[in-house]
């Protein structure tokens, strides 16, 4: 019972101390909140307008599969080295590639829910003209990069096709000789089976090369750039400014009270 009374007294003193602290410093604390509000208002008024371009892209297809998975593309576009000079210039990036992830935070890339072969993209820059130019440059870059990935995957196919065609030519010459002299023999049938196998292999390789070039990366939702700038997040900025101002006011008041007690 005694402990409970002592605890209640302690709680009462703590609450009284808090009330006294606020009475002594309310002007400072409220002043900090007002200063934070004024600062955030001033920031909103001078913050430059941003214009947004948005679109969707489908991955290049090679043999019924993506040349690059959307998640891999998203990760690759994080790196400054993914962007050639033309894209950097079109998007207003500083010379030398000195910018952070996703073109200095101006680019947003995200996977589309329930779609395994496409991504959504948004870019925010200082003018609608630059937004369109930057979006066009990024689209051209992704198309070229994914075409390069397909070409890497098909590396050696041309040489293999040429090699099989040369083998077929030699085998056809031998086959004609066997057909005249040993029609129906085991050698004739074996050569015929080999020629059919080589033809099937050659047709498959040529179809693979052909199909790999017929479905490049492309824009599935056209680039859209509204004429109006992106709205400022006024409410959030004001709330953050007031909260930060109040916090700084409380910290300053605590520090001042501590310094007075120490003195």
Secondary structure, 3 states (H helix, E strand, C coil): CHHHHHHHHHHHHHHHHHHHHHHHHHHHHHHHHHHHHHHHHHHHHHCCCCEEEEEEEECCEECCEECCCHHHHHHHCCCHHHCCHHHHHHCCCCCCCCCCHHHHCCEEEEECCCCCCEEEEEEEECCHHHHHHHHHHHHHHHHHHHHHHHHHHCCCHHHHHHHHHHHHHHHHHHHHHHHHHCCCCHHHHHHHHHHHHHHHHHHHHHHHHHHHHCCCCEEEEEEEECCCCCCCCHHHHHHHHHHHHHHHHHHHHHHHHHHHHHC
